[in-house]
Amino acid sequence: MKKVTISTLMKWKAEGRKFASSTAYDASFAQLFEQQEMPVLLVGDSLGMVLQGKPDTLPVTTEEVAYHTRCVRAGSPNSLLMLICHS
């Protein structure tokens, strides 16, 4: 898969092209999505509830999201990564 960038998404929008995205928290799932040419992967503070068993996203730190983002990037070097975090 060719590297996906913001410019890629803008081009696709102009062309009316639709695409899928999914959430990934680790290199293993990111690699599976990369093999399926998933252009956009989301990494978010929801990892607190999904992976850490927390009741909500508030205790999740920026450092934890950054760590999981690095893991996802390792598994998917070409997908565009979007981070979703509370402020």
PDB file of N, CA, C and O in Angstrom:
ATOM      1  N   MET A   1       0.849  -1.178   0.000  1.00  0.00           N
ATOM      2  CA  MET A   1       0.000   0.000   0.000  1.00  0.00           C
ATOM      3  C   MET A   1       0.891   1.237   0.000  1.00  0.00           C
ATOM      4  O   MET A   1       1.866   1.317   0.748  1.00  0.00           O
ATOM      5  N   LYS A   2       0.548   2.182  -0.837  1.00  0.00           N
ATOM      6  CA  LYS A   2       1.259   3.454  -0.877  1.00  0.00           C
ATOM      7  C   LYS A   2       0.919   4.259   0.378  1.00  0.00           C
ATOM      8  O   LYS A   2      -0.193   4.164   0.898  1.00  0.00           O
ATOM      9  N   LYS A   3       1.875   5.049   0.863  1.00  0.00           N
ATOM     10  CA  LYS A   3       1.678   5.828   2.084  1.00  0.00           C
ATOM     11  C   LYS A   3       0.491   6.781   1.925  1.00  0.00           C
ATOM     12  O   LYS A   3       0.389   7.496   0.928  1.00  0.00           O
ATOM     13  N   VAL A   4      -0.399   6.783   2.911  1.00  0.00           N
ATOM     14  CA  VAL A   4      -1.580   7.642   2.904  1.00  0.00           C
ATOM     15  C   VAL A   4      -1.274   8.895   3.722  1.00  0.00           C
ATOM     16  O   VAL A   4      -0.777   8.806   4.844  1.00  0.00           O
ATOM     17  N   THR A   5      -1.575  10.060   3.153  1.00  0.00           N
ATOM     18  CA  THR A   5      -1.335  11.346   3.813  1.00  0.00           C
ATOM     19  C   THR A   5      -2.626  12.160   3.822  1.00  0.00           C
ATOM     20  O   THR A   5      -3.641  11.745   3.263  1.00  0.00           O
ATOM     21  N   ILE A   6      -2.571  13.317   4.461  1.00  0.00           N
ATOM     22  CA  ILE A   6      -3.721  14.238   4.434  1.00  0.00           C
ATOM     23  C   ILE A   6      -4.029  14.613   2.983  1.00  0.00           C
ATOM     24  O   ILE A   6      -5.194  14.691   2.594  1.00  0.00           O
ATOM     25  N   SER A   7      -2.998  14.843   2.196  1.00  0.00           N
ATOM     26  CA  SER A   7      -3.194  15.173   0.778  1.00  0.00           C
ATOM     27  C   SER A   7      -3.925  14.049   0.048  1.00  0.00           C
ATOM     28  O   SER A   7      -4.765  14.302  -0.815  1.00  0.00           O
ATOM     29  N   THR A   8      -3.601  12.817   0.398  1.00  0.00           N
ATOM     30  CA  THR A   8      -4.289  11.664  -0.195  1.00  0.00           C
ATOM     31  C   THR A   8      -5.781  11.732   0.113  1.00  0.00           C
ATOM     32  O   THR A   8      -6.616  11.546  -0.773  1.00  0.00           O
ATOM     33  N   LEU A   9      -6.110  12.000   1.379  1.00  0.00           N
ATOM     34  CA  LEU A   9      -7.525  12.070   1.766  1.00  0.00           C
ATOM     35  C   LEU A   9      -8.236  13.224   1.072  1.00  0.00           C
ATOM     36  O   LEU A   9      -9.390  13.088   0.668  1.00  0.00           O
ATOM     37  N   MET A  10      -7.555  14.357   0.931  1.00  0.00           N
ATOM     38  CA  MET A  10      -8.159  15.505   0.239  1.00  0.00           C
ATOM     39  C   MET A  10      -8.431  15.166  -1.228  1.00  0.00           C
ATOM     40  O   MET A  10      -9.465  15.547  -1.777  1.00  0.00           O
ATOM     41  N   LYS A  11      -7.505  14.452  -1.854  1.00  0.00           N
ATOM     42  CA  LYS A  11      -7.692  14.024  -3.246  1.00  0.00           C
ATOM     43  C   LYS A  11      -8.880  13.075  -3.346  1.00  0.00           C
ATOM     44  O   LYS A  11      -9.719  13.209  -4.237  1.00  0.00           O
ATOM     45  N   TRP A  12      -8.945  12.121  -2.430  1.00  0.00           N
ATOM     46  CA  TRP A  12     -10.060  11.175  -2.440  1.00  0.00           C
ATOM     47  C   TRP A  12     -11.395  11.884  -2.253  1.00  0.00           C
ATOM     48  O   TRP A  12     -12.388  11.528  -2.888  1.00  0.00           O
ATOM     49  N   LYS A  13     -11.417  12.881  -1.384  1.00  0.00           N
ATOM     50  CA  LYS A  13     -12.654  13.640  -1.162  1.00  0.00           C
ATOM     51  C   LYS A  13     -13.083  14.330  -2.454  1.00  0.00           C
ATOM     52  O   LYS A  13     -14.258  14.295  -2.820  1.00  0.00           O
ATOM     53  N   ALA A  14     -12.131  14.955  -3.140  1.00  0.00           N
ATOM     54  CA  ALA A  14     -12.439  15.633  -4.400  1.00  0.00           C
ATOM     55  C   ALA A  14     -12.957  14.651  -5.451  1.00  0.00           C
ATOM     56  O   ALA A  14     -13.777  15.011  -6.296  1.00  0.00           O
ATOM     57  N   GLU A  15     -12.477  13.420  -5.392  1.00  0.00           N
ATOM     58  CA  GLU A  15     -12.901  12.385  -6.340  1.00  0.00           C
ATOM     59  C   GLU A  15     -14.188  11.678  -5.909  1.00  0.00           C
ATOM     60  O   GLU A  15     -14.747  10.875  -6.655  1.00  0.00           O
ATOM     61  N   GLY A  16     -14.650  11.989  -4.691  1.00  0.00           N
ATOM     62  CA  GLY A  16     -15.842  11.322  -4.180  1.00  0.00           C
ATOM     63  C   GLY A  16     -15.586   9.900  -3.719  1.00  0.00           C
ATOM     64  O   GLY A  16     -16.518   9.112  -3.559  1.00  0.00           O
ATOM     65  N   ARG A  17     -14.331   9.579  -3.509  1.00  0.00           N
ATOM     66  CA  ARG A  17     -13.959   8.219  -3.097  1.00  0.00           C
ATOM     67  C   ARG A  17     -14.231   8.014  -1.614  1.00  0.00           C
ATOM     68  O   ARG A  17     -13.912   8.874  -0.792  1.00  0.00           O
ATOM     69  N   LYS A  18     -14.810   6.893  -1.280  1.00  0.00           N
ATOM     70  CA  LYS A  18     -15.059   6.545   0.115  1.00  0.00           C
ATOM     71  C   LYS A  18     -14.006   5.553   0.583  1.00  0.00           C
ATOM     72  O   LYS A  18     -13.425   4.821  -0.218  1.00  0.00           O
ATOM     73  N   PHE A  19     -13.766   5.536   1.891  1.00  0.00           N
ATOM     74  CA  PHE A  19     -12.785   4.609   2.447  1.00  0.00           C
ATOM     75  C   PHE A  19     -13.206   4.233   3.855  1.00  0.00           C
ATOM     76  O   PHE A  19     -14.027   4.905   4.479  1.00  0.00           O
ATOM     77  N   ALA A  20     -12.636   3.164   4.332  1.00  0.00           N
ATOM     78  CA  ALA A  20     -12.923   2.687   5.686  1.00  0.00           C
ATOM     79  C   ALA A  20     -11.773   3.047   6.618  1.00  0.00           C
ATOM     80  O   ALA A  20     -10.652   3.312   6.183  1.00  0.00           O
ATOM     81  N   SER A  21     -12.078   3.050   7.898  1.00  0.00           N
ATOM     82  CA  SER A  21     -11.041   3.214   8.923  1.00  0.00           C
ATOM     83  C   SER A  21     -11.395   2.285  10.079  1.00  0.00           C
ATOM     84  O   SER A  21     -12.530   1.825  10.205  1.00  0.00           O
ATOM     85  N   SER A  22     -10.408   2.023  10.909  1.00  0.00           N
ATOM     86  CA  SER A  22     -10.638   1.170  12.061  1.00  0.00           C
ATOM     87  C   SER A  22      -9.719   1.598  13.188  1.00  0.00           C
ATOM     88  O   SER A  22      -8.764   2.344  12.975  1.00  0.00           O
ATOM     89  N   THR A  23     -10.012   1.123  14.383  1.00  0.00           N
ATOM     90  CA  THR A  23      -9.185   1.422  15.548  1.00  0.00           C
ATOM     91  C   THR A  23      -8.174   0.309  15.750  1.00  0.00           C
ATOM     92  O   THR A  23      -8.494  -0.873  15.620  1.00  0.00           O
ATOM     93  N   ALA A  24      -6.951   0.701  16.069  1.00  0.00           N
ATOM     94  CA  ALA A  24      -5.890  -0.260  16.383  1.00  0.00           C
ATOM     95  C   ALA A  24      -5.136   0.247  17.605  1.00  0.00           C
ATOM     96  O   ALA A  24      -4.966   1.453  17.783  1.00  0.00           O
ATOM     97  N   TYR A  25      -4.688  -0.674  18.440  1.00  0.00           N
ATOM     98  CA  TYR A  25      -3.946  -0.300  19.643  1.00  0.00           C
ATOM     99  C   TYR A  25      -2.566  -0.941  19.708  1.00  0.00           C
ATOM    100  O   TYR A  25      -1.775  -0.625  20.597  1.00  0.00           O
ATOM    101  N   ASP A  26      -2.271  -1.847  18.763  1.00  0.00           N
ATOM    102  CA  ASP A  26      -0.980  -2.532  18.834  1.00  0.00           C
ATOM    103  C   ASP A  26      -0.480  -2.874  17.434  1.00  0.00           C
ATOM    104  O   ASP A  26      -1.206  -2.748  16.448  1.00  0.00           O
ATOM    105  N   ALA A  27       0.770  -3.307  17.373  1.00  0.00           N
ATOM    106  CA  ALA A  27       1.408  -3.598  16.089  1.00  0.00           C
ATOM    107  C   ALA A  27       0.760  -4.780  15.376  1.00  0.00           C
ATOM    108  O   ALA A  27       0.673  -4.783  14.148  1.00  0.00           O
ATOM    109  N   SER A  28       0.307  -5.775  16.118  1.00  0.00           N
ATOM    110  CA  SER A  28      -0.279  -6.971  15.493  1.00  0.00           C
ATOM    111  C   SER A  28      -1.523  -6.632  14.685  1.00  0.00           C
ATOM    112  O   SER A  28      -1.641  -7.020  13.522  1.00  0.00           O
ATOM    113  N   PHE A  29      -2.450  -5.906  15.304  1.00  0.00           N
ATOM    114  CA  PHE A  29      -3.666  -5.532  14.584  1.00  0.00           C
ATOM    115  C   PHE A  29      -3.357  -4.527  13.486  1.00  0.00           C
ATOM    116  O   PHE A  29      -3.948  -4.583  12.407  1.00  0.00           O
ATOM    117  N   ALA A  30      -2.443  -3.615  13.750  1.00  0.00           N
ATOM    118  CA  ALA A  30      -2.066  -2.640  12.729  1.00  0.00           C
ATOM    119  C   ALA A  30      -1.500  -3.339  11.499  1.00  0.00           C
ATOM    120  O   ALA A  30      -1.779  -2.936  10.370  1.00  0.00           O
ATOM    121  N   GLN A  31      -0.714  -4.373  11.711  1.00  0.00           N
ATOM    122  CA  GLN A  31      -0.140  -5.120  10.592  1.00  0.00           C
ATOM    123  C   GLN A  31      -1.235  -5.820   9.780  1.00  0.00           C
ATOM    124  O   GLN A  31      -1.177  -5.850   8.551  1.00  0.00           O
ATOM    125  N   LEU A  32      -2.223  -6.376  10.466  1.00  0.00           N
ATOM    126  CA  LEU A  32      -3.350  -6.996   9.757  1.00  0.00           C
ATOM    127  C   LEU A  32      -4.093  -5.972   8.906  1.00  0.00           C
ATOM    128  O   LEU A  32      -4.439  -6.241   7.756  1.00  0.00           O
ATOM    129  N   PHE A  33      -4.334  -4.796   9.481  1.00  0.00           N
ATOM    130  CA  PHE A  33      -5.024  -3.741   8.734  1.00  0.00           C
ATOM    131  C   PHE A  33      -4.172  -3.256   7.561  1.00  0.00           C
ATOM    132  O   PHE A  33      -4.701  -2.966   6.487  1.00  0.00           O
ATOM    133  N   GLU A  34      -2.871  -3.167   7.760  1.00  0.00           N
ATOM    134  CA  GLU A  34      -1.960  -2.768   6.679  1.00  0.00           C
ATOM    135  C   GLU A  34      -2.045  -3.774   5.528  1.00  0.00           C
ATOM    136  O   GLU A  34      -2.084  -3.384   4.361  1.00  0.00           O
ATOM    137  N   GLN A  35      -2.073  -5.055   5.856  1.00  0.00           N
ATOM    138  CA  GLN A  35      -2.161  -6.091   4.818  1.00  0.00           C
ATOM    139  C   GLN A  35      -3.468  -5.987   4.031  1.00  0.00           C
ATOM    140  O   GLN A  35      -3.522  -6.346   2.854  1.00  0.00           O
ATOM    141  N   GLN A  36      -4.510  -5.497   4.684  1.00  0.00           N
ATOM    142  CA  GLN A  36      -5.808  -5.325   4.023  1.00  0.00           C
ATOM    143  C   GLN A  36      -5.953  -3.941   3.391  1.00  0.00           C
ATOM    144  O   GLN A  36      -7.028  -3.583   2.909  1.00  0.00           O
ATOM    145  N   GLU A  37      -4.874  -3.170   3.397  1.00  0.00           N
ATOM    146  CA  GLU A  37      -4.824  -1.824   2.825  1.00  0.00           C
ATOM    147  C   GLU A  37      -5.854  -0.879   3.437  1.00  0.00           C
ATOM    148  O   GLU A  37      -6.520  -0.125   2.728  1.00  0.00           O
ATOM    149  N   MET A  38      -5.976  -0.931   4.758  1.00  0.00           N
ATOM    150  CA  MET A  38      -6.828   0.008   5.491  1.00  0.00           C
ATOM    151  C   MET A  38      -6.099   1.354   5.512  1.00  0.00           C
ATOM    152  O   MET A  38      -5.029   1.453   6.112  1.00  0.00           O
ATOM    153  N   PRO A  39      -6.646   2.385   4.878  1.00  0.00           N
ATOM    154  CA  PRO A  39      -5.890   3.623   4.719  1.00  0.00           C
ATOM    155  C   PRO A  39      -5.760   4.478   5.979  1.00  0.00           C
ATOM    156  O   PRO A  39      -4.784   5.215   6.127  1.00  0.00           O
ATOM    157  N   VAL A  40      -6.726   4.388   6.880  1.00  0.00           N
ATOM    158  CA  VAL A  40      -6.708   5.233   8.074  1.00  0.00           C
ATOM    159  C   VAL A  40      -6.914   4.365   9.309  1.00  0.00           C
ATOM    160  O   VAL A  40      -7.846   3.564   9.374  1.00  0.00           O
ATOM    161  N   LEU A  41      -6.027   4.538  10.289  1.00  0.00           N
ATOM    162  CA  LEU A  41      -6.167   3.844  11.567  1.00  0.00           C
ATOM    163  C   LEU A  41      -6.311   4.868  12.675  1.00  0.00           C
ATOM    164  O   LEU A  41      -5.612   5.881  12.704  1.00  0.00           O
ATOM    165  N   LEU A  42      -7.221   4.591  13.579  1.00  0.00           N
ATOM    166  CA  LEU A  42      -7.463   5.458  14.727  1.00  0.00           C
ATOM    167  C   LEU A  42      -6.785   4.872  15.954  1.00  0.00           C
ATOM    168  O   LEU A  42      -6.813   3.661  16.171  1.00  0.00           O
ATOM    169  N   VAL A  43      -6.183   5.729  16.746  1.00  0.00           N
ATOM    170  CA  VAL A  43      -5.620   5.345  18.037  1.00  0.00           C
ATOM    171  C   VAL A  43      -6.196   6.339  19.032  1.00  0.00           C
ATOM    172  O   VAL A  43      -6.047   7.548  18.855  1.00  0.00           O
ATOM    173  N   GLY A  44      -6.851   5.846  20.072  1.00  0.00           N
ATOM    174  CA  GLY A  44      -7.491   6.780  20.980  1.00  0.00           C
ATOM    175  C   GLY A  44      -7.420   6.379  22.430  1.00  0.00           C
ATOM    176  O   GLY A  44      -6.951   5.300  22.792  1.00  0.00           O
ATOM    177  N   ASP A  45      -7.906   7.295  23.245  1.00  0.00           N
ATOM    178  CA  ASP A  45      -7.902   7.059  24.685  1.00  0.00           C
ATOM    179  C   ASP A  45      -8.895   5.974  25.090  1.00  0.00           C
ATOM    180  O   ASP A  45      -8.931   5.576  26.254  1.00  0.00           O
ATOM    181  N   SER A  46      -9.698   5.493  24.148  1.00  0.00           N
ATOM    182  CA  SER A  46     -10.583   4.360  24.440  1.00  0.00           C
ATOM    183  C   SER A  46      -9.781   3.121  24.809  1.00  0.00           C
ATOM    184  O   SER A  46     -10.338   2.152  25.326  1.00  0.00           O
ATOM    185  N   LEU A  47      -8.479   3.142  24.547  1.00  0.00           N
ATOM    186  CA  LEU A  47      -7.627   2.018  24.945  1.00  0.00           C
ATOM    187  C   LEU A  47      -7.695   1.789  26.449  1.00  0.00           C
ATOM    188  O   LEU A  47      -7.462   0.674  26.917  1.00  0.00           O
ATOM    189  N   GLY A  48      -8.011   2.821  27.201  1.00  0.00           N
ATOM    190  CA  GLY A  48      -8.157   2.664  28.647  1.00  0.00           C
ATOM    191  C   GLY A  48      -9.255   1.674  29.001  1.00  0.00           C
ATOM    192  O   GLY A  48      -9.092   0.851  29.902  1.00  0.00           O
ATOM    193  N   MET A  49     -10.373   1.757  28.291  1.00  0.00           N
ATOM    194  CA  MET A  49     -11.486   0.848  28.556  1.00  0.00           C
ATOM    195  C   MET A  49     -11.279  -0.500  27.874  1.00  0.00           C
ATOM    196  O   MET A  49     -11.593  -1.541  28.452  1.00  0.00           O
ATOM    197  N   VAL A  50     -10.754  -0.490  26.651  1.00  0.00           N
ATOM    198  CA  VAL A  50     -10.612  -1.718  25.873  1.00  0.00           C
ATOM    199  C   VAL A  50      -9.471  -2.591  26.382  1.00  0.00           C
ATOM    200  O   VAL A  50      -9.635  -3.802  26.532  1.00  0.00           O
ATOM    201  N   LEU A  51      -8.323  -1.988  26.648  1.00  0.00           N
ATOM    202  CA  LEU A  51      -7.137  -2.759  27.030  1.00  0.00           C
ATOM    203  C   LEU A  51      -6.850  -2.762  28.523  1.00  0.00           C
ATOM    204  O   LEU A  51      -6.352  -3.750  29.062  1.00  0.00           O
ATOM    205  N   GLN A  52      -7.165  -1.655  29.192  1.00  0.00           N
ATOM    206  CA  GLN A  52      -6.771  -1.505  30.592  1.00  0.00           C
ATOM    207  C   GLN A  52      -7.897  -1.759  31.584  1.00  0.00           C
ATOM    208  O   GLN A  52      -7.659  -1.792  32.791  1.00  0.00           O
ATOM    209  N   GLY A  53      -9.118  -1.938  31.094  1.00  0.00           N
ATOM    210  CA  GLY A  53     -10.239  -2.241  31.971  1.00  0.00           C
ATOM    211  C   GLY A  53     -10.714  -1.076  32.819  1.00  0.00           C
ATOM    212  O   GLY A  53     -11.367  -1.284  33.842  1.00  0.00           O
ATOM    213  N   LYS A  54     -10.400   0.138  32.414  1.00  0.00           N
ATOM    214  CA  LYS A  54     -10.831   1.319  33.166  1.00  0.00           C
ATOM    215  C   LYS A  54     -12.288   1.627  32.838  1.00  0.00           C
ATOM    216  O   LYS A  54     -12.767   1.277  31.760  1.00  0.00           O
ATOM    217  N   PRO A  55     -12.998   2.280  33.763  1.00  0.00           N
ATOM    218  CA  PRO A  55     -14.418   2.549  33.533  1.00  0.00           C
ATOM    219  C   PRO A  55     -14.680   3.646  32.501  1.00  0.00           C
ATOM    220  O   PRO A  55     -15.776   3.720  31.944  1.00  0.00           O
ATOM    221  N   ASP A  56     -13.690   4.494  32.244  1.00  0.00           N
ATOM    222  CA  ASP A  56     -13.830   5.553  31.248  1.00  0.00           C
ATOM    223  C   ASP A  56     -12.448   5.949  30.742  1.00  0.00           C
ATOM    224  O   ASP A  56     -11.446   5.331  31.104  1.00  0.00           O
ATOM    225  N   THR A  57     -12.399   6.978  29.908  1.00  0.00           N
ATOM    226  CA  THR A  57     -11.130   7.361  29.275  1.00  0.00           C
ATOM    227  C   THR A  57     -10.341   8.400  30.064  1.00  0.00           C
ATOM    228  O   THR A  57      -9.188   8.675  29.729  1.00  0.00           O
ATOM    229  N   LEU A  58     -10.925   8.971  31.086  1.00  0.00           N
ATOM    230  CA  LEU A  58     -10.277  10.080  31.792  1.00  0.00           C
ATOM    231  C   LEU A  58      -8.913   9.753  32.397  1.00  0.00           C
ATOM    232  O   LEU A  58      -8.039  10.619  32.365  1.00  0.00           O
ATOM    233  N   PRO A  59      -8.673   8.558  32.946  1.00  0.00           N
ATOM    234  CA  PRO A  59      -7.352   8.282  33.522  1.00  0.00           C
ATOM    235  C   PRO A  59      -6.240   8.030  32.496  1.00  0.00           C
ATOM    236  O   PRO A  59      -5.069   7.958  32.868  1.00  0.00           O
ATOM    237  N   VAL A  60      -6.587   7.896  31.225  1.00  0.00           N
ATOM    238  CA  VAL A  60      -5.585   7.581  30.206  1.00  0.00           C
ATOM    239  C   VAL A  60      -4.697   8.799  29.972  1.00  0.00           C
ATOM    240  O   VAL A  60      -5.187   9.909  29.761  1.00  0.00           O
ATOM    241  N   THR A  61      -3.393   8.575  30.011  1.00  0.00           N
ATOM    242  CA  THR A  61      -2.446   9.682  29.860  1.00  0.00           C
ATOM    243  C   THR A  61      -2.008   9.850  28.406  1.00  0.00           C
ATOM    244  O   THR A  61      -2.144   8.945  27.583  1.00  0.00           O
ATOM    245  N   THR A  62      -1.488  11.014  28.126  1.00  0.00           N
ATOM    246  CA  THR A  62      -0.929  11.286  26.804  1.00  0.00           C
ATOM    247  C   THR A  62       0.202  10.319  26.498  1.00  0.00           C
ATOM    248  O   THR A  62       0.351   9.869  25.362  1.00  0.00           O
ATOM    249  N   GLU A  63       0.998   9.999  27.507  1.00  0.00           N
ATOM    250  CA  GLU A  63       2.116   9.075  27.320  1.00  0.00           C
ATOM    251  C   GLU A  63       1.628   7.687  26.907  1.00  0.00           C
ATOM    252  O   GLU A  63       2.252   7.029  26.074  1.00  0.00           O
ATOM    253  N   GLU A  64       0.514   7.244  27.488  1.00  0.00           N
ATOM    254  CA  GLU A  64      -0.035   5.933  27.125  1.00  0.00           C
ATOM    255  C   GLU A  64      -0.521   5.926  25.675  1.00  0.00           C
ATOM    256  O   GLU A  64      -0.278   4.972  24.936  1.00  0.00           O
ATOM    257  N   VAL A  65      -1.201   6.987  25.279  1.00  0.00           N
ATOM    258  CA  VAL A  65      -1.668   7.076  23.893  1.00  0.00           C
ATOM    259  C   VAL A  65      -0.471   7.147  22.945  1.00  0.00           C
ATOM    260  O   VAL A  65      -0.485   6.526  21.883  1.00  0.00           O
ATOM    261  N   ALA A  66       0.559   7.897  23.322  1.00  0.00           N
ATOM    262  CA  ALA A  66       1.763   7.998  22.486  1.00  0.00           C
ATOM    263  C   ALA A  66       2.431   6.634  22.330  1.00  0.00           C
ATOM    264  O   ALA A  66       2.874   6.279  21.238  1.00  0.00           O
ATOM    265  N   TYR A  67       2.501   5.877  23.410  1.00  0.00           N
ATOM    266  CA  TYR A  67       3.097   4.535  23.356  1.00  0.00           C
ATOM    267  C   TYR A  67       2.344   3.644  22.365  1.00  0.00           C
ATOM    268  O   TYR A  67       2.957   2.989  21.522  1.00  0.00           O
ATOM    269  N   HIS A  68       1.019   3.624  22.472  1.00  0.00           N
ATOM    270  CA  HIS A  68       0.222   2.775  21.585  1.00  0.00           C
ATOM    271  C   HIS A  68       0.287   3.271  20.141  1.00  0.00           C
ATOM    272  O   HIS A  68       0.214   2.476  19.204  1.00  0.00           O
ATOM    273  N   THR A  69       0.423   4.575  19.963  1.00  0.00           N
ATOM    274  CA  THR A  69       0.583   5.121  18.620  1.00  0.00           C
ATOM    275  C   THR A  69       1.880   4.626  17.992  1.00  0.00           C
ATOM    276  O   THR A  69       1.905   4.277  16.812  1.00  0.00           O
ATOM    277  N   ARG A  70       2.950   4.593  18.769  1.00  0.00           N
ATOM    278  CA  ARG A  70       4.220   4.060  18.260  1.00  0.00           C
ATOM    279  C   ARG A  70       4.081   2.579  17.897  1.00  0.00           C
ATOM    280  O   ARG A  70       4.631   2.126  16.894  1.00  0.00           O
ATOM    281  N   CYS A  71       3.351   1.837  18.710  1.00  0.00           N
ATOM    282  CA  CYS A  71       3.118   0.413  18.415  1.00  0.00           C
ATOM    283  C   CYS A  71       2.363   0.245  17.100  1.00  0.00           C
ATOM    284  O   CYS A  71       2.723  -0.593  16.273  1.00  0.00           O
ATOM    285  N   VAL A  72       1.320   1.043  16.913  1.00  0.00           N
ATOM    286  CA  VAL A  72       0.525   0.959  15.686  1.00  0.00           C
ATOM    287  C   VAL A  72       1.372   1.353  14.479  1.00  0.00           C
ATOM    288  O   VAL A  72       1.302   0.708  13.432  1.00  0.00           O
ATOM    289  N   ARG A  73       2.166   2.406  14.622  1.00  0.00           N
ATOM    290  CA  ARG A  73       3.016   2.826  13.499  1.00  0.00           C
ATOM    291  C   ARG A  73       3.997   1.718  13.120  1.00  0.00           C
ATOM    292  O   ARG A  73       4.276   1.518  11.938  1.00  0.00           O
ATOM    293  N   ALA A  74       4.516   1.006  14.100  1.00  0.00           N
ATOM    294  CA  ALA A  74       5.453  -0.088  13.816  1.00  0.00           C
ATOM    295  C   ALA A  74       4.794  -1.171  12.959  1.00  0.00           C
ATOM    296  O   ALA A  74       5.448  -1.772  12.107  1.00  0.00           O
ATOM    297  N   GLY A  75       3.515  -1.418  13.180  1.00  0.00           N
ATOM    298  CA  GLY A  75       2.810  -2.446  12.420  1.00  0.00           C
ATOM    299  C   GLY A  75       2.230  -1.964  11.111  1.00  0.00           C
ATOM    300  O   GLY A  75       1.957  -2.760  10.212  1.00  0.00           O
ATOM    301  N   SER A  76       2.041  -0.657  11.002  1.00  0.00           N
ATOM    302  CA  SER A  76       1.428  -0.100   9.795  1.00  0.00           C
ATOM    303  C   SER A  76       2.154   1.179   9.387  1.00  0.00           C
ATOM    304  O   SER A  76       1.743   2.277   9.764  1.00  0.00           O
ATOM    305  N   PRO A  77       3.222   1.037   8.626  1.00  0.00           N
ATOM    306  CA  PRO A  77       4.002   2.218   8.251  1.00  0.00           C
ATOM    307  C   PRO A  77       3.349   3.111   7.201  1.00  0.00           C
ATOM    308  O   PRO A  77       3.799   4.237   6.992  1.00  0.00           O
ATOM    309  N   ASN A  78       2.300   2.634   6.537  1.00  0.00           N
ATOM    310  CA  ASN A  78       1.721   3.406   5.436  1.00  0.00           C
ATOM    311  C   ASN A  78       0.350   4.006   5.704  1.00  0.00           C
ATOM    312  O   ASN A  78      -0.052   4.941   5.012  1.00  0.00           O
ATOM    313  N   SER A  79      -0.372   3.498   6.683  1.00  0.00           N
ATOM    314  CA  SER A  79      -1.685   4.063   6.995  1.00  0.00           C
ATOM    315  C   SER A  79      -1.526   5.439   7.633  1.00  0.00           C
ATOM    316  O   SER A  79      -0.538   5.711   8.314  1.00  0.00           O
ATOM    317  N   LEU A  80      -2.506   6.292   7.403  1.00  0.00           N
ATOM    318  CA  LEU A  80      -2.554   7.570   8.099  1.00  0.00           C
ATOM    319  C   LEU A  80      -3.086   7.293   9.499  1.00  0.00           C
ATOM    320  O   LEU A  80      -4.118   6.639   9.646  1.00  0.00           O
ATOM    321  N   LEU A  81      -2.404   7.776  10.517  1.00  0.00           N
ATOM    322  CA  LEU A  81      -2.852   7.574  11.893  1.00  0.00           C
ATOM    323  C   LEU A  81      -3.565   8.818  12.388  1.00  0.00           C
ATOM    324  O   LEU A  81      -3.080   9.935  12.210  1.00  0.00           O
ATOM    325  N   MET A  82      -4.721   8.619  13.012  1.00  0.00           N
ATOM    326  CA  MET A  82      -5.469   9.703  13.640  1.00  0.00           C
ATOM    327  C   MET A  82      -5.579   9.394  15.119  1.00  0.00           C
ATOM    328  O   MET A  82      -6.001   8.304  15.508  1.00  0.00           O
ATOM    329  N   LEU A  83      -5.198  10.356  15.939  1.00  0.00           N
ATOM    330  CA  LEU A  83      -5.245  10.177  17.386  1.00  0.00           C
ATOM    331  C   LEU A  83      -6.473  10.866  17.932  1.00  0.00           C
ATOM    332  O   LEU A  83      -6.789  11.995  17.557  1.00  0.00           O
ATOM    333  N   ILE A  84      -7.168  10.171  18.827  1.00  0.00           N
ATOM    334  CA  ILE A  84      -8.381  10.704  19.425  1.00  0.00           C
ATOM    335  C   ILE A  84      -8.203  10.671  20.934  1.00  0.00           C
ATOM    336  O   ILE A  84      -8.091   9.599  21.529  1.00  0.00           O
ATOM    337  N   CYS A  85      -8.178  11.845  21.549  1.00  0.00           N
ATOM    338  CA  CYS A  85      -7.957  11.932  22.998  1.00  0.00           C
ATOM    339  C   CYS A  85      -8.839  13.012  23.600  1.00  0.00           C
ATOM    340  O   CYS A  85      -9.216  13.977  22.936  1.00  0.00           O
ATOM    341  N   HIS A  86      -9.156  12.827  24.869  1.00  0.00           N
ATOM    342  CA  HIS A  86      -9.860  13.880  25.589  1.00  0.00           C
ATOM    343  C   HIS A  86      -8.882  15.017  25.851  1.00  0.00           C
ATOM    344  O   HIS A  86      -7.667  14.828  25.793  1.00  0.00           O
ATOM    345  N   SER A  87      -9.411  16.178  26.135  1.00  0.00           N
ATOM    346  CA  SER A  87      -8.506  17.315  26.394  1.00  0.00           C
ATOM    347  C   SER A  87      -8.423  17.633  27.866  1.00  0.00           C
ATOM    348  O   SER A  87      -7.710  18.556  28.259  1.00  0.00           O
TER     349      SER A  87
END
